[in-house]
Amino acid sequence: MKNKVLTAVLSIGTLFAAAQSDSSYTKTDSILVKQDTVKVGNFYIVKKGGENVNGAVSVGNDATVQIGNITIKANDLDRKPVIKIERNKPAPKKISTNWWILDLGFAGNRDETNYATAVVNNNYLRTFSSANGAPNKQTFNLNNGKTTNVNLWFFMQKVSIVKQAVFLKYGMGMEMYNFRYDSRVSYRKENYPYVYNDSISFSKNKLFAGYLSVPLMLHINTTPGNKKGFSFSAGVSAGYLVGSRVKQKSEERGKQKYKGDFDLSPFRTALIGELGIGPVKLYGSYSLNTLHDSYTRLEQYPFAVGIRLSNW
């Protein structure tokens, strides 16, 4: 009986001693830390002069040990028993791609047409009655609150040129303009396209023009690696007219749709820009060529500003 009691007391004492010997260790996220010893998985890191541990790697104060993609720094374990663990960030990509970018904005026209001479012997700007008169600047008055620009970019890529601070940026997408007129202007295409002042008023009068476009910009990021910083882009875009149509709604005629190119310019070039303030992206564009073909003598230059929904 005495032997059994003695055996039990010795067992308890052994367990207590083992607990005391481990009390100076702290386990956090599978890392065992002592003042001069660190265990990471099957690795031990021991400050010089510390106790010997099988399989240990001895390091000095402020030393650094690399294990996989983890960097461990031992900062004077005698004074600060703290181990800093830093995961190495992967090197930024030289080329990055952003898919399906959406622009939402308002559009307008800068009209530089000289209507006094444009309507003379012009088969495009027609006059059907003296009451309605010849087309003039008021003929193309826009409802600015409803004249919109929506762009859908299939993709955009940027290539780092200078240390993730200067990029070449390019892409491809659709630029779509909806010109809402506050006038009686009517576009028609019979044997030849033409424009005239209609005899009725419209509750809805819209010209749509869509372009397949390719932008090319120089992008500057003033705070590389920080998505909350300031960035801006500037460049040009080239587009090709892929669709245009007119929608009108009136009490007299109901809803009407007309399709055709209406002698709009088939090609479009524009100055473009982008401004990034943290996650907010703004864009702008200004057409370098006129909305209509040159022979029409109409000199209207579309522009647009709005917000860009983009990852970068």
C-alpha positions, 0 to 999 in steps of 0.5 A: 500500500505504501508503495502505491502511495509513493508511486502516485506522489512521485507521478504528481511531482513529475507532472508538476515539475514538467508544468513548471519547466514549461511555464515560461513558454507562450504558444501563439499561432503555433509559435512557441516563444521563450525569452531566448528560444522560438519554435516555429513548427519543427524549427527552433531559433535560439539567441546566442548564449541561450540554452541548447535545444536539439535542432536549434538555429543560433542567431544574434540580437536583431538577426533575421531568419527566413523560413519559406515566405516568412521572415522572423526577426529576433529583437534583443530577446533579453530586453524584449521577448518579442518576435516579429513575423513578417510575410514577404509580399509578392513582387507587384506584377508588371502587367495587370488587367481589369475586366468590365469597367463601367462609366456613367456620365453626362454628355454635351456638344460644343457647337461651333457651326456658322448656321448663316452659311451652313444652310446655304445650298445644303441638302443636309440641313433642309427647310420644308416650310417657312413657318418652321424655318431652316435649322439653326443653333436652337434646332440642336438644343440639348436637354443637358440633364438627360444627355448621357454617356455610358461606356462599357470597357471590355478590359483595360491593361496597364504596363509598369514603365517606372517602378509601379509609378508610371504606366502605359494604359490601354484597352477596348470597349464601347462608348455610347452617347444619348443626345436628348434634344429639347427641340423639334429636330428630326433626323431622317434617312431616305435616299440621302440623310437629312435634318429638318425642323419638324412641325410637331413637338416631342416628349422624347427626342433622342439620337444614339451614337455608339463607338467601338473605341480603343483608349491609350493613356499614360497613367501616373500613380503618385503613391505606388502600392497605396490604393487610397492615394492620388493618380491621374491618366491622360491620352487619346482614344480612337473609335469607329461608329458601330450603331446610330438611331433616333427615337421620338415620342409624340402625341401625333405619331406615338413612338417612332424609331429610325435607324441609319448612320445619318451621316455622322462621322464614321471615325472618332478621335478624342482627348481623354483623362482620368482622375483617381482619389482613393477608390473614387475614379472620375473620367472625361473626354472631348472629341477632336472631330465633329459629330457629323460628317464634314460635308454637313457643315455642322461643327459640333464637338461632343464631350463627356464627364462622369464616374468610372467604376473600376478596380484600379 
